[in-house]
Structures are given as C-alpha cells and as structure tokens.
Amino acid sequence: MTTARAGTREEALRLLNTNEVAVVELDYEAGWQDAVELGRLGQKAGIRVKFRSQEHVAVQSLDALNAGLSRPKLTFRQRNLYCQFDLDALPAGELDRLEAKAATLGDYILSGYLMQDADARWDR
C-alpha cells in the first residue's frame, strides 16, 4: 500500500473509496477544514488521512536549489528549503535573488544545520 496525494476534496473522496492506498495526504489549502471529516471516513476504510501545511526539503547543492525553484510547484505547502551547502560562499546578491524567487513561491531558504527531518530531497 502507498501514500497518495489529493489536490482536492473530490480527489480525496475518490481515493478513500479505493483499496489501493494506505494514506491520503490532503495537499490543498482548505484541506485542514476537511481533515477531520475525511479522517473519519478514512478510518472506516482503514485509510489514514493527513494534512500538512509545510514540507521540509534537503537541498544538496546550488544547482539543485536553482533547478528546484525553476520547476513548477505542485503543492500549496510552504517548502522549507534546507541548504546542505555553504550559503556564505555564494556570490554577492545571489542569496538575495534566490530568497526573492523562493518567497514568490511561498517558500523559505534556510541553513542546512536547522533541518531535523526531511520530507523530500533535491539532488539536481
């Protein structure tokens, strides 16, 4: 059994009516409002329902950060981007440019030492 992402309430309901998943992650802004009701429905079906408003991403390099910020964002979640490389070594103004780009997506660039658990990893 796997974890499935639901981008809408309707999609979550459809997933709860299948026996193909163990967990449904509500990945839409109003998901917090539906979490209790859908959680009860999921419990009856033996499917766990989760809602998270943030995602923690381990970023391995400057190239990975640039590539990740250039890809379309497929989640409404705020991404905390924990850089596993030396941010102080970036050329002048580069960090400001990257932070501005991240902010337009609703994301934050953070130093890697602050990370405790990662939900995802950007290698390239």
N, CA, C and O atoms as CSV, one atom per row, in Angstrom:
chain,resi,resn,atom,element,x,y,z
A,1,MET,N,N,0.841,-1.186,0.000
A,1,MET,CA,C,0.000,0.000,0.000
A,1,MET,C,C,0.884,1.246,0.000
A,1,MET,O,O,2.010,1.227,0.496
A,2,THR,N,N,0.359,2.311,-0.557
A,2,THR,CA,C,1.146,3.512,-0.742
A,2,THR,C,C,0.458,4.739,-0.152
A,2,THR,O,O,-0.655,4.675,0.368
A,3,THR,N,N,1.165,5.845,-0.257
A,3,THR,CA,C,0.624,7.142,0.104
A,3,THR,C,C,0.215,7.845,-1.174
A,3,THR,O,O,0.965,7.860,-2.151
A,4,ALA,N,N,-0.984,8.431,-1.168
A,4,ALA,CA,C,-1.477,9.153,-2.338
A,4,ALA,C,C,-1.735,10.605,-1.965
A,4,ALA,O,O,-2.161,10.903,-0.849
A,5,ARG,N,N,-1.477,11.491,-2.889
A,5,ARG,CA,C,-1.688,12.920,-2.705
A,5,ARG,C,C,-3.034,13.301,-3.314
A,5,ARG,O,O,-3.339,12.940,-4.451
A,6,ALA,N,N,-3.830,14.030,-2.546
A,6,ALA,CA,C,-5.107,14.531,-3.048
A,6,ALA,C,C,-5.022,16.045,-3.158
A,6,ALA,O,O,-4.788,16.729,-2.162
A,7,GLY,N,N,-5.211,16.570,-4.361
A,7,GLY,CA,C,-5.148,18.004,-4.596
A,7,GLY,C,C,-6.473,18.707,-4.414
A,7,GLY,O,O,-6.537,19.936,-4.447
A,8,THR,N,N,-7.544,17.933,-4.220
A,8,THR,CA,C,-8.883,18.491,-3.993
A,8,THR,C,C,-9.657,17.568,-3.056
A,8,THR,O,O,-9.275,16.417,-2.842
A,9,ARG,N,N,-10.739,18.083,-2.508
A,9,ARG,CA,C,-11.605,17.269,-1.656
A,9,ARG,C,C,-12.190,16.100,-2.449
A,9,ARG,O,O,-12.263,14.976,-1.954
A,10,GLU,N,N,-12.600,16.378,-3.671
A,10,GLU,CA,C,-13.191,15.342,-4.520
A,10,GLU,C,C,-12.197,14.219,-4.788
A,10,GLU,O,O,-12.554,13.041,-4.768
A,11,GLU,N,N,-10.963,14.590,-5.034
A,11,GLU,CA,C,-9.933,13.581,-5.262
A,11,GLU,C,C,-9.696,12.752,-4.001
A,11,GLU,O,O,-9.494,11.541,-4.086
A,12,ALA,N,N,-9.717,13.393,-2.837
A,12,ALA,CA,C,-9.552,12.672,-1.575
A,12,ALA,C,C,-10.689,11.667,-1.377
A,12,ALA,O,O,-10.450,10.529,-0.974
A,13,LEU,N,N,-11.916,12.087,-1.657
A,13,LEU,CA,C,-13.061,11.181,-1.521
A,13,LEU,C,C,-12.926,9.989,-2.459
A,13,LEU,O,O,-13.230,8.857,-2.083
A,14,ARG,N,N,-12.469,10.247,-3.679
A,14,ARG,CA,C,-12.270,9.157,-4.636
A,14,ARG,C,C,-11.221,8.171,-4.122
A,14,ARG,O,O,-11.400,6.957,-4.220
A,15,LEU,N,N,-10.128,8.699,-3.575
A,15,LEU,CA,C,-9.066,7.837,-3.060
A,15,LEU,C,C,-9.528,7.032,-1.845
A,15,LEU,O,O,-9.110,5.890,-1.658
A,16,LEU,N,N,-10.381,7.623,-1.031
A,16,LEU,CA,C,-10.892,6.916,0.145
A,16,LEU,C,C,-11.832,5.774,-0.236
A,16,LEU,O,O,-12.070,4.867,0.563
A,17,ASN,N,N,-12.360,5.819,-1.446
A,17,ASN,CA,C,-13.260,4.760,-1.907
A,17,ASN,C,C,-12.535,3.658,-2.664
A,17,ASN,O,O,-13.166,2.773,-3.244
A,18,THR,N,N,-11.201,3.716,-2.656
A,18,THR,CA,C,-10.416,2.649,-3.283
A,18,THR,C,C,-9.728,1.856,-2.185
A,18,THR,O,O,-9.657,2.311,-1.043
A,19,ASN,N,N,-9.244,0.727,-2.504
A,19,ASN,CA,C,-8.461,-0.066,-1.553
A,19,ASN,C,C,-7.002,-0.105,-1.971
A,19,ASN,O,O,-6.280,-1.049,-1.652
A,20,GLU,N,N,-6.573,0.927,-2.686
A,20,GLU,CA,C,-5.240,0.932,-3.259
A,20,GLU,C,C,-4.219,1.728,-2.463
A,20,GLU,O,O,-3.028,1.662,-2.765
A,21,VAL,N,N,-4.651,2.482,-1.448
A,21,VAL,CA,C,-3.729,3.328,-0.688
A,21,VAL,C,C,-3.882,3.100,0.811
A,21,VAL,O,O,-4.938,2.688,1.293
A,22,ALA,N,N,-2.807,3.377,1.529
A,22,ALA,CA,C,-2.838,3.274,2.988
A,22,ALA,C,C,-2.992,4.652,3.631
A,22,ALA,O,O,-3.528,4.788,4.731
A,23,VAL,N,N,-2.503,5.680,2.908
A,23,VAL,CA,C,-2.529,7.045,3.437
A,23,VAL,C,C,-2.947,7.995,2.326
A,23,VAL,O,O,-2.486,7.873,1.191
A,24,VAL,N,N,-3.822,8.944,2.655
A,24,VAL,CA,C,-4.184,10.024,1.741
A,24,VAL,C,C,-3.696,11.318,2.370
A,24,VAL,O,O,-4.104,11.672,3.477
A,25,GLU,N,N,-2.811,12.031,1.654
A,25,GLU,CA,C,-2.327,13.332,2.102
A,25,GLU,C,C,-3.153,14.420,1.430
A,25,GLU,O,O,-3.223,14.489,0.203
A,26,LEU,N,N,-3.773,15.265,2.236
A,26,LEU,CA,C,-4.567,16.369,1.719
A,26,LEU,C,C,-3.622,17.512,1.379
A,26,LEU,O,O,-3.062,18.146,2.273
A,27,ASP,N,N,-3.445,17.771,0.105
A,27,ASP,CA,C,-2.490,18.771,-0.365
A,27,ASP,C,C,-3.231,19.879,-1.107
A,27,ASP,O,O,-3.017,20.113,-2.297
A,28,TYR,N,N,-4.104,20.548,-0.370
A,28,TYR,CA,C,-4.798,21.715,-0.894
A,28,TYR,C,C,-5.079,22.640,0.276
A,28,TYR,O,O,-5.161,22.202,1.423
A,29,GLU,N,N,-5.225,23.912,-0.021
A,29,GLU,CA,C,-5.262,24.932,1.021
A,29,GLU,C,C,-6.360,24.711,2.060
A,29,GLU,O,O,-6.124,24.917,3.251
A,30,ALA,N,N,-7.534,24.301,1.641
A,30,ALA,CA,C,-8.647,24.098,2.575
A,30,ALA,C,C,-8.645,22.695,3.171
A,30,ALA,O,O,-9.604,22.310,3.841
A,31,GLY,N,N,-7.589,21.931,2.939
A,31,GLY,CA,C,-7.506,20.568,3.439
A,31,GLY,C,C,-7.652,20.469,4.949
A,31,GLY,O,O,-8.201,19.492,5.457
A,32,TRP,N,N,-7.172,21.458,5.660
A,32,TRP,CA,C,-7.280,21.443,7.126
A,32,TRP,C,C,-8.729,21.433,7.554
A,32,TRP,O,O,-9.065,20.866,8.594
A,33,GLN,N,N,-9.602,22.059,6.762
A,33,GLN,CA,C,-11.026,22.103,7.100
A,33,GLN,C,C,-11.688,20.743,6.874
A,33,GLN,O,O,-12.665,20.408,7.544
A,34,ASP,N,N,-11.166,19.975,5.947
A,34,ASP,CA,C,-11.743,18.673,5.608
A,34,ASP,C,C,-11.100,17.516,6.368
A,34,ASP,O,O,-11.611,16.396,6.340
A,35,ALA,N,N,-9.991,17.777,7.042
A,35,ALA,CA,C,-9.189,16.702,7.632
A,35,ALA,C,C,-9.957,15.838,8.631
A,35,ALA,O,O,-9.809,14.616,8.617
A,36,VAL,N,N,-10.757,16.430,9.478
A,36,VAL,CA,C,-11.474,15.644,10.493
A,36,VAL,C,C,-12.524,14.756,9.837
A,36,VAL,O,O,-12.583,13.554,10.096
A,37,GLU,N,N,-13.345,15.353,8.991
A,37,GLU,CA,C,-14.398,14.575,8.321
A,37,GLU,C,C,-13.815,13.469,7.445
A,37,GLU,O,O,-14.258,12.323,7.509
A,38,LEU,N,N,-12.829,13.814,6.634
A,38,LEU,CA,C,-12.218,12.813,5.766
A,38,LEU,C,C,-11.443,11.784,6.580
A,38,LEU,O,O,-11.345,10.622,6.188
A,39,GLY,N,N,-10.897,12.210,7.707
A,39,GLY,CA,C,-10.201,11.274,8.588
A,39,GLY,C,C,-11.150,10.217,9.136
A,39,GLY,O,O,-10.783,9.049,9.261
A,40,ARG,N,N,-12.363,10.630,9.461
A,40,ARG,CA,C,-13.366,9.669,9.951
A,40,ARG,C,C,-13.768,8.695,8.848
A,40,ARG,O,O,-13.902,7.494,9.081
A,41,LEU,N,N,-13.957,9.226,7.654
A,41,LEU,CA,C,-14.285,8.350,6.522
A,41,LEU,C,C,-13.138,7.382,6.240
A,41,LEU,O,O,-13.353,6.201,5.964
A,42,GLY,N,N,-11.933,7.900,6.313
A,42,GLY,CA,C,-10.762,7.067,6.077
A,42,GLY,C,C,-10.616,5.987,7.128
A,42,GLY,O,O,-10.239,4.857,6.817
A,43,GLN,N,N,-10.911,6.329,8.366
A,43,GLN,CA,C,-10.807,5.355,9.455
A,43,GLN,C,C,-11.732,4.165,9.204
A,43,GLN,O,O,-11.365,3.020,9.471
A,44,LYS,N,N,-12.917,4.437,8.695
A,44,LYS,CA,C,-13.866,3.356,8.375
A,44,LYS,C,C,-13.317,2.449,7.281
A,44,LYS,O,O,-13.585,1.247,7.264
A,45,ALA,N,N,-12.546,3.036,6.367
A,45,ALA,CA,C,-11.995,2.275,5.245
A,45,ALA,C,C,-10.597,1.731,5.551
A,45,ALA,O,O,-10.008,1.032,4.725
A,46,GLY,N,N,-10.067,2.049,6.732
A,46,GLY,CA,C,-8.717,1.605,7.072
A,46,GLY,C,C,-7.635,2.420,6.387
A,46,GLY,O,O,-6.523,1.936,6.175
A,47,ILE,N,N,-7.966,3.663,6.040
A,47,ILE,CA,C,-7.025,4.544,5.351
A,47,ILE,C,C,-6.764,5.762,6.245
A,47,ILE,O,O,-7.701,6.411,6.711
A,48,ARG,N,N,-5.491,6.059,6.476
A,48,ARG,CA,C,-5.125,7.221,7.282
A,48,ARG,C,C,-5.168,8.482,6.417
A,48,ARG,O,O,-4.746,8.460,5.261
A,49,VAL,N,N,-5.676,9.571,6.974
A,49,VAL,CA,C,-5.745,10.857,6.270
A,49,VAL,C,C,-4.864,11.849,7.013
A,49,VAL,O,O,-4.955,11.989,8.233
A,50,LYS,N,N,-3.995,12.549,6.248
A,50,LYS,CA,C,-3.061,13.507,6.840
A,50,LYS,C,C,-3.168,14.850,6.128
A,50,LYS,O,O,-3.433,14.922,4.928
A,51,PHE,N,N,-2.953,15.908,6.901
A,51,PHE,CA,C,-2.841,17.248,6.336
A,51,PHE,C,C,-1.574,17.882,6.892
A,51,PHE,O,O,-1.335,17.861,8.099
A,52,ARG,N,N,-0.770,18.444,6.006
A,52,ARG,CA,C,0.436,19.177,6.398
A,52,ARG,C,C,0.476,20.481,5.621
A,52,ARG,O,O,0.195,20.510,4.423
A,53,SER,N,N,0.826,21.556,6.308
A,53,SER,CA,C,0.917,22.845,5.626
A,53,SER,C,C,2.342,23.178,5.208
A,53,SER,O,O,2.571,24.136,4.469
A,54,GLN,N,N,3.304,22.381,5.684
A,54,GLN,CA,C,4.710,22.613,5.355
A,54,GLN,C,C,5.370,21.337,4.877
A,54,GLN,O,O,4.940,20.226,5.186
A,55,GLU,N,N,6.430,21.538,4.114
A,55,GLU,CA,C,7.235,20.421,3.619
A,55,GLU,C,C,8.694,20.800,3.824
A,55,GLU,O,O,9.088,21.929,3.533
A,56,HIS,N,N,9.488,19.880,4.314
A,56,HIS,CA,C,10.904,20.135,4.579
A,56,HIS,C,C,11.741,19.434,3.510
A,56,HIS,O,O,11.653,18.220,3.329
A,57,VAL,N,N,12.552,20.224,2.807
A,57,VAL,CA,C,13.329,19.720,1.676
A,57,VAL,C,C,14.821,19.912,1.936
A,57,VAL,O,O,15.273,21.023,2.213
A,58,ALA,N,N,15.577,18.825,1.843
A,58,ALA,CA,C,17.033,18.893,1.935
A,58,ALA,C,C,17.569,19.198,0.543
A,58,ALA,O,O,17.338,18.439,-0.398
A,59,VAL,N,N,18.284,20.308,0.415
A,59,VAL,CA,C,18.814,20.743,-0.878
A,59,VAL,C,C,20.323,20.534,-0.870
A,59,VAL,O,O,21.031,21.110,-0.044
A,60,GLN,N,N,20.815,19.707,-1.792
A,60,GLN,CA,C,22.206,19.259,-1.766
A,60,GLN,C,C,23.211,20.227,-2.374
A,60,GLN,O,O,24.387,20.201,-2.012
A,61,SER,N,N,22.762,21.091,-3.303
A,61,SER,CA,C,23.723,21.977,-3.977
A,61,SER,C,C,23.010,23.214,-4.515
A,61,SER,O,O,21.782,23.279,-4.563
A,62,LEU,N,N,23.818,24.189,-4.915
A,62,LEU,CA,C,23.268,25.400,-5.523
A,62,LEU,C,C,22.526,25.051,-6.813
A,62,LEU,O,O,21.458,25.600,-7.085
A,63,ASP,N,N,23.088,24.142,-7.604
A,63,ASP,CA,C,22.410,23.714,-8.836
A,63,ASP,C,C,21.051,23.090,-8.527
A,63,ASP,O,O,20.074,23.339,-9.233
A,64,ALA,N,N,20.992,22.287,-7.480
A,64,ALA,CA,C,19.726,21.654,-7.092
A,64,ALA,C,C,18.712,22.698,-6.646
A,64,ALA,O,O,17.525,22.575,-6.945
A,65,LEU,N,N,19.166,23.722,-5.936
A,65,LEU,CA,C,18.278,24.799,-5.493
A,65,LEU,C,C,17.727,25.560,-6.687
A,65,LEU,O,O,16.524,25.809,-6.766
A,66,ASN,N,N,18.599,25.931,-7.615
A,66,ASN,CA,C,18.151,26.638,-8.820
A,66,ASN,C,C,17.161,25.795,-9.624
A,66,ASN,O,O,16.139,26.298,-10.090
A,67,ALA,N,N,17.473,24.521,-9.780
A,67,ALA,CA,C,16.586,23.635,-10.540
A,67,ALA,C,C,15.242,23.473,-9.835
A,67,ALA,O,O,14.195,23.517,-10.481
A,68,GLY,N,N,15.263,23.286,-8.528
A,68,GLY,CA,C,14.019,23.106,-7.784
A,68,GLY,C,C,13.135,24.326,-7.814
A,68,GLY,O,O,11.914,24.206,-7.916
A,69,LEU,N,N,13.734,25.508,-7.725
A,69,LEU,CA,C,12.953,26.742,-7.769
A,69,LEU,C,C,12.460,27.062,-9.177
A,69,LEU,O,O,11.539,27.862,-9.344
A,70,SER,N,N,13.060,26.448,-10.182
A,70,SER,CA,C,12.649,26.673,-11.574
A,70,SER,C,C,11.520,25.749,-12.007
A,70,SER,O,O,10.789,26.057,-12.948
A,71,ARG,N,N,11.374,24.615,-11.324
A,71,ARG,CA,C,10.304,23.668,-11.669
A,71,ARG,C,C,8.969,24.198,-11.189
A,71,ARG,O,O,8.915,24.947,-10.214
A,72,PRO,N,N,7.885,23.819,-11.862
A,72,PRO,CA,C,6.558,24.214,-11.370
A,72,PRO,C,C,6.317,23.628,-9.972
A,72,PRO,O,O,6.658,22.476,-9.704
A,73,LYS,N,N,5.733,24.425,-9.101
A,73,LYS,CA,C,5.445,23.971,-7.741
A,73,LYS,C,C,4.121,23.214,-7.774
A,73,LYS,O,O,3.091,23.769,-8.155
A,74,LEU,N,N,4.152,21.957,-7.376
A,74,LEU,CA,C,2.984,21.084,-7.472
A,74,LEU,C,C,2.236,20.954,-6.153
A,74,LEU,O,O,1.352,20.105,-6.031
A,75,THR,N,N,2.567,21.765,-5.177
A,75,THR,CA,C,1.936,21.711,-3.868
A,75,THR,C,C,1.615,23.124,-3.403
A,75,THR,O,O,2.284,24.080,-3.795
A,76,PHE,N,N,0.595,23.251,-2.570
A,76,PHE,CA,C,0.307,24.554,-1.975
A,76,PHE,C,C,1.191,24.770,-0.745
A,76,PHE,O,O,1.322,25.895,-0.263
A,77,ARG,N,N,1.792,23.698,-0.241
A,77,ARG,CA,C,2.547,23.749,1.006
A,77,ARG,C,C,3.725,24.708,0.941
A,77,ARG,O,O,4.357,24.885,-0.100
A,78,GLN,N,N,3.996,25.319,2.081
A,78,GLN,CA,C,5.207,26.111,2.209
A,78,GLN,C,C,6.369,25.135,2.284
A,78,GLN,O,O,6.352,24.208,3.093
A,79,ARG,N,N,7.371,25.335,1.448
A,79,ARG,CA,C,8.553,24.472,1.483
A,79,ARG,C,C,9.660,25.185,2.246
A,79,ARG,O,O,10.006,26.325,1.935
A,80,ASN,N,N,10.205,24.514,3.235
A,80,ASN,CA,C,11.393,24.993,3.929
A,80,ASN,C,C,12.572,24.304,3.259
A,80,ASN,O,O,12.736,23.088,3.361
A,81,LEU,N,N,13.386,25.089,2.575
A,81,LEU,CA,C,14.479,24.555,1.765
A,81,LEU,C,C,15.783,24.631,2.557
A,81,LEU,O,O,16.395,25.694,2.669
A,82,TYR,N,N,16.197,23.491,3.103
A,82,TYR,CA,C,17.383,23.421,3.949
A,82,TYR,C,C,18.602,23.127,3.093
A,82,TYR,O,O,18.783,22.011,2.605
A,83,CYS,N,N,19.434,24.147,2.918
A,83,CYS,CA,C,20.586,24.046,2.031
A,83,CYS,C,C,21.742,23.327,2.728
A,83,CYS,O,O,22.222,23.764,3.774
A,84,GLN,N,N,22.177,22.223,2.133
A,84,GLN,CA,C,23.255,21.403,2.670
A,84,GLN,C,C,24.605,21.846,2.107
A,84,GLN,O,O,25.563,21.073,2.102
A,85,PHE,N,N,24.678,23.069,1.642
A,85,PHE,CA,C,25.914,23.642,1.111
A,85,PHE,C,C,26.119,25.004,1.768
A,85,PHE,O,O,25.217,25.516,2.431
A,86,ASP,N,N,27.280,25.580,1.591
A,86,ASP,CA,C,27.649,26.822,2.271
A,86,ASP,C,C,26.993,28.034,1.601
A,86,ASP,O,O,27.400,28.451,0.517
A,87,LEU,N,N,25.990,28.580,2.251
A,87,LEU,CA,C,25.307,29.758,1.706
A,87,LEU,C,C,26.212,30.989,1.716
A,87,LEU,O,O,26.052,31.890,0.893
A,88,ASP,N,N,27.162,31.024,2.650
A,88,ASP,CA,C,28.090,32.172,2.737
A,88,ASP,C,C,29.039,32.228,1.545
A,88,ASP,O,O,29.616,33.279,1.268
A,89,ALA,N,N,29.210,31.114,0.837
A,89,ALA,CA,C,30.126,31.074,-0.301
A,89,ALA,C,C,29.479,31.579,-1.600
A,89,ALA,O,O,30.144,31.673,-2.631
A,90,LEU,N,N,28.195,31.898,-1.544
A,90,LEU,CA,C,27.516,32.383,-2.750
A,90,LEU,C,C,28.013,33.773,-3.125
A,90,LEU,O,O,28.370,34.564,-2.251
A,91,PRO,N,N,28.037,34.074,-4.420
A,91,PRO,CA,C,28.426,35.422,-4.858
A,91,PRO,C,C,27.480,36.475,-4.283
A,91,PRO,O,O,26.322,36.188,-3.982
A,92,ALA,N,N,27.986,37.680,-4.137
A,92,ALA,CA,C,27.190,38.779,-3.585
A,92,ALA,C,C,25.876,38.931,-4.358
A,92,ALA,O,O,25.872,38.955,-5.589
A,93,GLY,N,N,24.788,39.030,-3.641
A,93,GLY,CA,C,23.480,39.234,-4.256
A,93,GLY,C,C,22.765,37.967,-4.676
A,93,GLY,O,O,21.553,37.983,-4.891
A,94,GLU,N,N,23.500,36.859,-4.798
A,94,GLU,CA,C,22.893,35.604,-5.257
A,94,GLU,C,C,21.873,35.067,-4.252
A,94,GLU,O,O,20.794,34.620,-4.643
A,95,LEU,N,N,22.206,35.109,-2.974
A,95,LEU,CA,C,21.273,34.625,-1.953
A,95,LEU,C,C,20.014,35.493,-1.929
A,95,LEU,O,O,18.908,34.974,-1.786
A,96,ASP,N,N,20.175,36.794,-2.067
A,96,ASP,CA,C,19.009,37.686,-2.105
A,96,ASP,C,C,18.107,37.349,-3.283
A,96,ASP,O,O,16.885,37.329,-3.143
A,97,ARG,N,N,18.695,37.087,-4.436
A,97,ARG,CA,C,17.924,36.736,-5.635
A,97,ARG,C,C,17.171,35.428,-5.418
A,97,ARG,O,O,15.992,35.321,-5.755
A,98,LEU,N,N,17.856,34.434,-4.855
A,98,LEU,CA,C,17.231,33.133,-4.617
A,98,LEU,C,C,16.123,33.224,-3.569
A,98,LEU,O,O,15.073,32.598,-3.711
A,99,GLU,N,N,16.364,34.007,-2.519
A,99,GLU,CA,C,15.342,34.179,-1.481
A,99,GLU,C,C,14.107,34.877,-2.036
A,99,GLU,O,O,12.985,34.533,-1.664
A,100,ALA,N,N,14.298,35.849,-2.919
A,100,ALA,CA,C,13.164,36.541,-3.534
A,100,ALA,C,C,12.360,35.577,-4.412
A,100,ALA,O,O,11.129,35.594,-4.402
A,101,LYS,N,N,13.066,34.748,-5.162
A,101,LYS,CA,C,12.392,33.764,-6.007
A,101,LYS,C,C,11.616,32.761,-5.151
A,101,LYS,O,O,10.478,32.418,-5.471
A,102,ALA,N,N,12.232,32.291,-4.064
A,102,ALA,CA,C,11.564,31.352,-3.153
A,102,ALA,C,C,10.343,32.014,-2.523
A,102,ALA,O,O,9.292,31.384,-2.395
A,103,ALA,N,N,10.474,33.268,-2.133
A,103,ALA,CA,C,9.366,33.972,-1.478
A,103,ALA,C,C,8.157,34.101,-2.397
A,103,ALA,O,O,7.019,34.036,-1.934
A,104,THR,N,N,8.393,34.284,-3.698
A,104,THR,CA,C,7.257,34.377,-4.628
A,104,THR,C,C,6.489,33.060,-4.696
A,104,THR,O,O,5.312,33.043,-5.055
A,105,LEU,N,N,7.156,31.956,-4.352
A,105,LEU,CA,C,6.518,30.637,-4.330
A,105,LEU,C,C,5.969,30.285,-2.943
A,105,LEU,O,O,5.345,29.240,-2.759
A,106,GLY,N,N,6.214,31.178,-1.965
A,106,GLY,CA,C,5.775,30.912,-0.600
A,106,GLY,C,C,6.726,30.028,0.173
A,106,GLY,O,O,6.328,29.398,1.153
A,107,ASP,N,N,7.982,29.970,-0.253
A,107,ASP,CA,C,8.976,29.088,0.334
A,107,ASP,C,C,10.053,29.885,1.074
A,107,ASP,O,O,10.166,31.100,0.909
A,108,TYR,N,N,10.840,29.183,1.889
A,108,TYR,CA,C,11.932,29.793,2.636
A,108,TYR,C,C,13.223,29.027,2.409
A,108,TYR,O,O,13.226,27.798,2.349
A,109,ILE,N,N,14.326,29.769,2.282
A,109,ILE,CA,C,15.652,29.172,2.185
A,109,ILE,C,C,16.285,29.261,3.566
A,109,ILE,O,O,16.356,30.335,4.163
A,110,LEU,N,N,16.742,28.117,4.062
A,110,LEU,CA,C,17.316,28.036,5.403
A,110,LEU,C,C,18.648,27.306,5.372
A,110,LEU,O,O,18.927,26.548,4.443
A,111,SER,N,N,19.457,27.532,6.373
A,111,SER,CA,C,20.726,26.804,6.501
A,111,SER,C,C,20.455,25.354,6.854
A,111,SER,O,O,19.538,25.046,7.615
A,112,GLY,N,N,21.254,24.479,6.299
A,112,GLY,CA,C,21.066,23.047,6.471
A,112,GLY,C,C,21.145,22.560,7.906
A,112,GLY,O,O,20.513,21.562,8.253
A,113,TYR,N,N,21.918,23.255,8.757
A,113,TYR,CA,C,22.070,22.774,10.133
A,113,TYR,C,C,20.763,22.877,10.925
A,113,TYR,O,O,20.644,22.263,11.986
A,114,LEU,N,N,19.787,23.638,10.433
A,114,LEU,CA,C,18.499,23.781,11.117
A,114,LEU,C,C,17.558,22.601,10.867
A,114,LEU,O,O,16.582,22.416,11.595
A,115,MET,N,N,17.851,21.813,9.848
A,115,MET,CA,C,16.965,20.717,9.457
A,115,MET,C,C,17.009,19.570,10.457
A,115,MET,O,O,18.073,19.165,10.926
A,116,GLN,N,N,15.823,19.059,10.769
A,116,GLN,CA,C,15.741,17.878,11.630
A,116,GLN,C,C,15.296,16.672,10.821
A,116,GLN,O,O,15.966,15.640,10.851
A,117,ASP,N,N,14.216,16.768,10.120
A,117,ASP,CA,C,13.716,15.688,9.274
A,117,ASP,C,C,13.360,16.250,7.909
A,117,ASP,O,O,12.797,17.341,7.812
A,118,ALA,N,N,13.682,15.519,6.865
A,118,ALA,CA,C,13.355,15.954,5.507
A,118,ALA,C,C,12.234,15.101,4.943
A,118,ALA,O,O,12.217,13.881,5.109
A,119,ASP,N,N,11.299,15.759,4.275
A,119,ASP,CA,C,10.221,15.056,3.571
A,119,ASP,C,C,10.637,14.727,2.142
A,119,ASP,O,O,10.143,13.775,1.538
A,120,ALA,N,N,11.559,15.538,1.613
A,120,ALA,CA,C,11.998,15.363,0.236
A,120,ALA,C,C,13.458,15.794,0.143
A,120,ALA,O,O,14.032,16.360,1.073
A,121,ARG,N,N,14.027,15.502,-1.016
A,121,ARG,CA,C,15.441,15.814,-1.237
A,121,ARG,C,C,15.600,16.307,-2.669
A,121,ARG,O,O,15.086,15.698,-3.607
A,122,TRP,N,N,16.310,17.404,-2.826
A,122,TRP,CA,C,16.661,17.913,-4.157
A,122,TRP,C,C,18.144,17.661,-4.371
A,122,TRP,O,O,18.990,18.286,-3.732
A,123,ASP,N,N,18.451,16.737,-5.277
A,123,ASP,CA,C,19.845,16.449,-5.604
A,123,ASP,C,C,20.304,17.201,-6.840
A,123,ASP,O,O,21.477,17.558,-6.948
A,124,ARG,N,N,19.398,17.443,-7.768
A,124,ARG,CA,C,19.699,18.149,-9.024
A,124,ARG,C,C,18.528,18.964,-9.435
A,124,ARG,O,O,18.574,19.635,-10.466
